[in-house]
Every structure is written in C-alpha cells, then in structure tokens.
C-alpha cells in the first residue's frame, strides 16, 4: 500500500503537533498520582470542585470520572501543567 504525499504531510503535522504537546505520553493515572501526592485529596477538592475529589476519593473512581468528563479532565491537566512548571 502506497502512502500519498497528502498523507505524509498529515503525519508530519501530527508529529509536530504532538511534539509541542506537554501532555503527550503522560498517563492520566500518573497525572492524578502526582497531584494527590503534591496536594492531597482535600486540597485537590478545593482547587477543583468535583465530587470524586471530595466524597470518599480514590484514584480508581477519579480516573473513571475524568475519562468520561472532558471539562474535569481539562481542569486536572491544567493544574498538573502548572504544578510541574514550578
């Protein structure tokens, strides 16, 4: 199967885009582990107001919620990026 020139350009653009994405290759579980270790559940629940961080929090329940809820995942990823820049 041959790859056309347009396909090659798309692949190169995607690689370039991912190279500029600081979240590329970072697992959500690792992000959550880092944030819980750094802030703890109570502080995390204050920073990001979602029930899975406030009521009987666990990594498993939080991952389930975050994988299904893009707005919450976005907030968690932004907090992670801010925390690793410091």
C-alpha positions in Angstrom: 0.0 0.0 0.0 1.4 3.4 -1.0 1.2 6.5 1.1 0.4 9.6 -0.9 2.0 13.0 -0.4 -1.0 14.4 1.4 -0.9 11.5 3.9 2.8 12.1 4.6 2.1 15.8 5.2 -0.7 15.0 7.6 1.6 12.6 9.5 4.4 15.2 9.8 1.9 17.8 11.0 0.6 15.4 13.6 4.1 14.5 14.8 4.9 18.2 15.1 1.7 19.0 17.0 2.4 16.2 19.5 6.0 17.3 20.0 4.6 20.6 21.2 2.0 19.0 23.5 3.4 18.7 27.0 0.7 16.1 27.9 1.7 13.8 25.1 2.7 10.4 26.5 1.6 11.3 30.1 -0.9 8.9 31.5 -3.9 10.3 33.4 -3.2 8.0 36.3 0.3 9.4 36.6 -1.1 13.0 36.5 -3.6 12.1 39.2 -0.9 10.4 41.3 1.3 13.4 41.1 -1.4 15.8 42.1 -2.6 13.7 45.0 1.0 13.3 46.2 1.7 17.1 45.9 -1.7 18.5 47.1 -3.6 15.7 48.9 -7.2 14.9 48.3 -8.6 17.7 50.4 -6.6 20.4 48.7 -7.3 18.9 45.3 -11.0 19.0 46.1 -10.7 22.7 47.0 -8.8 23.5 43.9 -11.0 21.6 41.5 -14.6 21.4 42.8 -15.7 17.9 41.7 -17.3 15.3 44.0 -14.9 12.4 43.2 -12.1 14.5 44.9 -14.3 15.4 47.9 -16.5 12.4 48.8 -14.7 9.2 49.5 -11.9 9.9 46.9 -9.9 7.2 45.3 -7.7 7.0 42.2 -9.9 4.4 40.6 -13.2 6.4 41.0 -11.5 9.7 39.9 -10.0 8.1 36.8 -13.4 6.7 35.8 -15.0 10.1 36.2 -12.2 12.1 34.5 -12.1 9.7 31.5 -15.8 10.4 30.9 -15.9 14.1 31.7 -13.7 16.3 29.4 -14.2 19.6 31.3 -13.0 18.0 34.5 -10.1 16.3 32.8 -9.1 19.6 31.3 -9.0 21.3 34.7 -6.9 18.4 36.1 -4.4 18.6 33.2 -4.1 22.4 33.6 -3.4 22.1 37.3 -0.8 19.4 36.6 0.9 21.6 34.0 1.0 24.5 36.4 2.4 22.2 39.1 5.3 20.8 37.0 6.3 24.3 35.8 7.1 25.4 39.3 
